[in-house]
Amino acid sequence: MFQHIGYKKHPSIKNKLIIDEQVRYNVEKIFDMYINGYGSVEIVNYLNNNKYLSPTGYRKTGFVQDKNKTCYDWNEVTLCNILKNEVYIGNTVQNKKSVVSYKVKKIKTVEKENQIRVNNTHEAIIDKDIFEKVQCIIEKRGTNIKSKYDYLLRGLLYCHHCKRKLQIVLKKNSKSTTKPIPYITCSDHKKRGCYPLSINYKKFESHIIGIIKEICSTYANKEIFYSIYEKCQNKAFDIQGKYKKEIEQIGKAILNINNNLDKMYMDKLQGIILEEDYIRVSHKFDSERTKLNNQKKVLEEKISKAEEKVSCEHIADTEFNELIEKFLKLEQINKMYIYRLINRIEIDKEKNVYIFFNFSEPNSL
């Protein structure tokens, strides 16, 4: 069994992992730094500057730190693999990769839902809640977490028109000796027939944080919050009711088709209609019934998602209120809170800003 840093093989139980206390701190430190806003480059620099050996170095030498270290440096790929690895919450995941062809030794990554996952096979180093928050941050930043400039809103900014992620690029005035200034742009907008965009990032961030705090302050008022929350729930229930009525109508249409098929079959047996006519018409009915059943399935999935959304919004009573209160008390804004509060921020060609929160309403302009 492959040994993950932070774990070692159980001395007597086969395929059992136990915590390696020598390097447990390294794993905890990595997750703690990442969830508190440090980028991958900053964490790697911290580990290398403090002479921590990489997982390979630790396995080969047995040293956690080495003041004379000249090799076994940490890198962003290793760090990213640790941050995404479920082994640190006590899970064992197998069948992550499959062989496409033994002849060319080609391997592909297996879809997450098709991997074999067994929960709680060993003691966890990282709390599940912390792990999920880290995955949320990684998802917002994108798969490439290697960045020299890790801006607070990076990964949340989208073009309102083409729906693509906006980039933050450094621009420098050719006539000026000042440092480059970060600007928000929609790259390759001409190729996609989109609109140009250029916004000073620092000013934009300051303005957006002010707006978010203002909205959060409103939501901190319990009376206003519960009033909005109740309206959202009622809206969700109305949508579910509409879907259920459509399903009821589809059910009646399917029943009508079944009755017609039964009648046609009896007519065929009695010689009232020819068999070839029966086959031709029954195929049409069958095709229509299949189409209606597919529509019914889609509507049932929508109802399920709507019910799930109402259920998820129930966290507003506890987790969301706590999140809002902590956010408003922060002197320095933390990425973790931003990513948990905000789903995305869209900017249109007129520089209007649309903020989409991770909780019911409002999504504000």
SVG drawing of the C-alpha trace seen along z (x, -y; Angstrom):
<svg xmlns="http://www.w3.org/2000/svg" viewBox="-64 -59 88 71">
<polyline fill="none" stroke="black" stroke-width="0.4" points="0.0,0.0 1.3,-3.5 2.3,-5.4 0.8,-9.0 2.8,-11.5 1.3,-11.7 0.5,-8.0 2.5,-4.8 1.6,-1.1 0.2,0.6 2.8,2.9 0.5,6.0 -2.7,5.3 -2.3,5.7 -3.4,2.7 -4.2,0.6 -2.9,-2.9 -2.0,-4.6 -0.9,-8.3 2.8,-9.0 3.1,-11.5 6.5,-12.7 4.9,-14.4 1.3,-14.9 2.2,-18.6 3.2,-19.1 -0.2,-18.0 -2.1,-20.0 0.1,-23.1 -0.6,-22.8 -4.3,-22.6 -4.3,-25.4 -2.3,-27.8 -4.4,-27.1 -7.7,-27.6 -6.4,-30.9 -5.7,-32.4 -2.1,-31.3 -1.5,-30.3 0.3,-27.2 3.5,-29.1 3.5,-30.7 3.0,-27.4 5.7,-25.6 8.2,-28.5 7.4,-28.2 8.1,-24.5 11.3,-24.8 12.6,-27.9 12.1,-26.1 14.0,-23.1 11.1,-20.6 11.8,-17.6 9.3,-16.6 7.4,-13.3 10.0,-11.6 12.8,-13.0 11.1,-11.9 10.6,-8.4 14.2,-8.0 16.0,-9.7 13.5,-9.5 14.1,-13.2 11.3,-15.7 13.6,-18.7 17.2,-19.0 19.1,-22.3 21.6,-21.1 18.9,-20.2 20.0,-20.6 17.4,-18.5 14.0,-17.0 12.2,-20.3 8.4,-20.6 6.5,-21.6 3.0,-22.8 1.9,-19.4 2.7,-17.5 1.0,-20.1 -2.2,-20.0 -2.3,-16.2 -2.2,-16.4 -5.0,-19.1 -7.3,-16.9 -6.5,-13.5 -9.4,-12.0 -7.0,-9.8 -6.6,-12.7 -10.3,-12.5 -10.1,-8.8 -11.3,-7.5 -9.7,-5.0 -10.3,-5.6 -9.4,-3.0 -9.7,-2.7 -8.6,-6.3 -7.0,-5.4 -7.5,-2.7 -5.4,-1.4 -6.7,-2.3 -4.2,-0.2 -1.5,2.1 0.3,1.9 1.0,-1.8 0.8,-1.9 -1.9,-4.7 -3.7,-5.5 -6.7,-7.7 -8.3,-9.1 -11.5,-7.4 -14.6,-9.7 -15.1,-10.4 -18.5,-8.7 -16.9,-5.5 -14.1,-5.3 -14.3,-2.9 -14.6,-4.8 -14.7,-3.3 -15.2,-5.8 -13.7,-5.7 -11.0,-3.0 -8.5,-4.7 -8.0,-7.7 -8.4,-11.1 -5.8,-13.8 -8.0,-16.6 -11.5,-17.4 -14.1,-16.7 -15.5,-20.3 -12.0,-21.8 -11.4,-19.4 -14.6,-20.4 -13.9,-24.1 -10.5,-23.5 -12.1,-21.7 -14.5,-24.7 -11.5,-27.1 -9.7,-24.9 -12.8,-24.7 -13.2,-28.4 -9.6,-29.1 -9.6,-26.4 -7.5,-23.3 -4.3,-25.4 -3.6,-26.7 0.0,-27.8 0.0,-31.6 2.4,-34.3 -0.4,-36.8 -3.2,-35.1 -5.9,-37.8 -8.8,-37.7 -11.5,-37.5 -9.6,-35.2 -11.8,-32.4 -15.0,-34.2 -15.1,-36.8 -17.0,-36.0 -18.1,-37.8 -21.8,-38.5 -22.1,-37.9 -20.0,-34.9 -20.0,-33.4 -16.3,-32.7 -13.9,-33.4 -12.3,-36.8 -8.6,-37.2 -6.6,-39.5 -3.5,-40.7 -0.7,-43.2 -0.5,-46.3 2.2,-48.9 2.2,-52.3 5.1,-52.5 5.8,-56.1 5.6,-55.4 8.2,-53.9 5.6,-52.7 4.8,-49.1 2.4,-47.2 -1.3,-47.5 -3.7,-44.5 -6.6,-44.9 -9.7,-42.6 -10.1,-41.7 -12.1,-39.3 -9.3,-37.6 -9.8,-36.7 -13.1,-38.6 -12.7,-39.4 -12.5,-35.7 -15.7,-34.9 -17.5,-38.0 -17.7,-39.3 -17.0,-42.8 -13.7,-44.3 -13.3,-45.0 -10.6,-46.8 -11.2,-47.4 -8.6,-48.4 -8.7,-45.3 -7.6,-46.9 -10.3,-49.6 -12.9,-46.9 -12.0,-44.6 -12.3,-47.4 -15.7,-48.4 -17.1,-44.8 -16.0,-44.0 -17.9,-47.1 -21.0,-46.0 -20.8,-42.4 -20.4,-43.8 -23.4,-46.0 -25.5,-43.1 -24.3,-40.8 -25.1,-43.6 -28.7,-43.6 -28.9,-39.8 -27.5,-40.0 -30.9,-41.6 -32.8,-38.5 -36.3,-39.9 -35.3,-40.9 -33.4,-37.7 -36.2,-35.3 -38.7,-37.4 -36.5,-36.9 -35.8,-33.3 -39.6,-32.5 -40.2,-34.2 -37.5,-32.0 -39.0,-28.9 -42.5,-29.8 -41.1,-30.5 -39.4,-27.0 -42.7,-25.4 -44.5,-27.2 -42.0,-25.9 -42.4,-22.4 -46.2,-22.7 -45.9,-23.8 -43.7,-20.8 -46.1,-18.4 -49.1,-19.7 -47.1,-19.1 -46.3,-15.6 -49.9,-15.0 -50.8,-16.1 -48.1,-13.9 -49.5,-10.9 -53.0,-11.5 -51.5,-11.6 -49.6,-8.4 -52.8,-6.7 -54.7,-7.9 -52.0,-6.4 -52.2,-3.0 -56.0,-2.9 -55.7,-3.6 -53.1,-0.9 -55.4,1.6 -58.3,0.6 -56.3,1.0 -55.0,4.4 -58.6,5.6 -59.6,4.2 -56.6,6.1 -57.7,9.4 -61.3,8.9 -60.0,8.1 -61.3,4.5 -57.9,3.2 -55.0,4.8 -51.9,5.9 -49.7,3.7 -51.8,0.7 -51.7,1.7 -47.9,1.9 -47.5,-1.4 -49.8,-3.3 -48.6,-1.5 -45.0,-2.6 -46.2,-6.2 -48.0,-5.8 -44.9,-4.1 -42.6,-6.9 -44.9,-9.5 -45.1,-7.6 -41.3,-7.4 -41.0,-11.1 -43.6,-11.8 -41.8,-9.5 -38.5,-11.3 -40.2,-14.6 -41.6,-13.2 -38.2,-12.0 -36.7,-15.5 -39.5,-17.1 -39.0,-14.6 -35.3,-15.5 -36.2,-19.2 -38.5,-18.6 -35.8,-16.6 -33.3,-19.4 -35.9,-22.0 -36.5,-19.9 -32.8,-19.6 -32.3,-23.3 -35.0,-24.0 -33.4,-21.5 -30.0,-23.0 -31.3,-26.5 -32.4,-25.3 -28.7,-25.7 -29.5,-29.5 -30.7,-29.0 -27.3,-27.9 -24.3,-27.8 -25.1,-30.8 -25.9,-33.1 -22.6,-32.1 -20.7,-32.6 -22.2,-36.1 -21.4,-37.1 -17.8,-35.9 -17.4,-37.6 -18.6,-41.0 -16.1,-40.8 -13.1,-40.2 -10.5,-43.0 -8.8,-41.4 -11.0,-39.6 -10.3,-35.8 -10.6,-33.9 -12.4,-31.0 -15.2,-33.3 -15.4,-34.9 -15.6,-31.6 -18.2,-30.3 -20.4,-33.4 -20.0,-34.1 -20.7,-31.7 -19.7,-34.1 -19.4,-37.7 -20.4,-38.7 -19.4,-42.0 -21.1,-43.3 -19.9,-45.6 -21.3,-48.6 -19.3,-47.5 -22.5,-46.7 -21.7,-44.0 -23.9,-41.0 -23.1,-39.2 -24.5,-35.7 -24.4,-34.4 -24.3,-30.8 -27.5,-31.3 -31.0,-31.7 -31.7,-35.4 -30.8,-38.1 -28.5,-37.9 -27.7,-41.5 -26.8,-44.0"/>
</svg>
